[in-house]
Amino acid sequence: MTEIQVKNLTTDLFKNLSFELFQNGLYGFVGRNGIGKSTLFSILNKEIKISIGEIKVGKVCYIPSLEIFDKNITANDYFKLLSDEEKITLNKNLELMGNPDFFNKKIGTYSLGMKELFAFIFAISIESDILILDELIDGLDEKNVSIQPLRFGLSSKRKPSVKTKQVIR
């Protein structure tokens, strides 16, 4: 079982933040803009080093923004970067999602929903201990039947999955 442990994390945004996630499942972090959700995820992903506190976390898959993907190449180009085992998972995920037919087009031509669908399928296909979806799938249609098996499947995976939601006040 993978776990996330944060003990006494202190930064400009956090004072003695501590929490533990030991159970696999889908967790939500809800907060207003600027509260530090994305910063916390960058810390968990080891993109931001800390000097006060202790973090224990496995291999993280975290896509902070759709902007990290090169607009001049295709989703299929990104899929080529996956390991053989990840490609098997990818093909299963693509089948569950109805085998979208736009992945041979440049990402720069995608609508927001198409970009989010690509990023979501890519993220859940990557072998990791922990999956973080930082507002990544907010634009996908909640009622889209093809998305439901994957969304519900996240909670039964062998890893903790974290999704965020921004609260506007």
Secondary structure, 3 states (H helix, E strand, C coil): CCCEEEEEECCCCCCCEEEEECCCEEEEEEEECCCCHHHHHHHHCCCCCCCCCEEEECCEEEECCHHHCCCCCEHHHHHCCCCHHHHHHHHHHHHHCCCCCCCCCEHHHCCHHHHHHHHHHHHHHCCCCEEEECCCCCCCCCCCCCCHHHHHHHHHCCCEEEEEEEECC
